[in-house]
Amino acid sequence: MNRVRAIALAGGGLMALTTQLAMNTGSIAQLSNAQSSTSEAAWKLLQQAKPGYVVLMRHAEAPGTGDPANFQLKDCSTQRNLSASGRAQAAKIGQAFRDRAIPIAKIFSSQWCRCLDTARLLNLGAVEPFPALNSFFQNSNREPRQTATIRQWIKNKSSQKGVSILVTHQVNITALTNIFPRQGELIVLNTTADGTIKVVGRI
């Protein structure tokens, strides 16, 4: 991944640092820490109900790292799962969306149980499993294809009305944005008409 850093003058003579991440099939421009929106500012962007907004969400609190050696996709008992506080965290995040009357287009999720449970506990609508959101933590060979698939999917949503929520894993979000999210953190993306994907806020 090549990184291009550009310094641009903003109004009033202030200097703003923008980090542009050059990807294989596109790019995501990441705001610098100094420019990153506060959580409330990011919520307000989503409330505007303008086209092109997608939220990447890391699953809620699930203690541990990776998955057990006997991991099976269709057997939650073999996986790392949400804790009680993680389940409460997911429900609270969903309530925050409802309290702000943010229009939801669709919710998509990794097929991992901790992601599906997070997505369902948001209680914001039907959840559709999306294999491209699956973790590649233990098989990095899948990363390029999955990342390219999700990046193109996000670009195709530039004219979409309502917010799509993609519940996934840390490695997937980091590959797309170069951000290492906390469990339960939301990364707000916006796609412009020319297909540029930008990180516009973190919640």
Secondary structure, DSSP 8 states (H G I E B T S, - for coil): -EEEEEEEE-GGG-EEEEEEEE-SS-EEEEE-TTT---HHHHHHHHHT--TTEEEEEE-S---SSS--TT-BTTBGGGS----HHHHHHHHHHHHHHHHTT--EEEEEE-SSHHHHHHHHHT-SS-EEE-GGGS--TT-GGGHHHHHHHHHHHHHTTTT-SSEEEEEE-HHHHHHHHS----TT-EEEEEE-TT--EEEEEE-
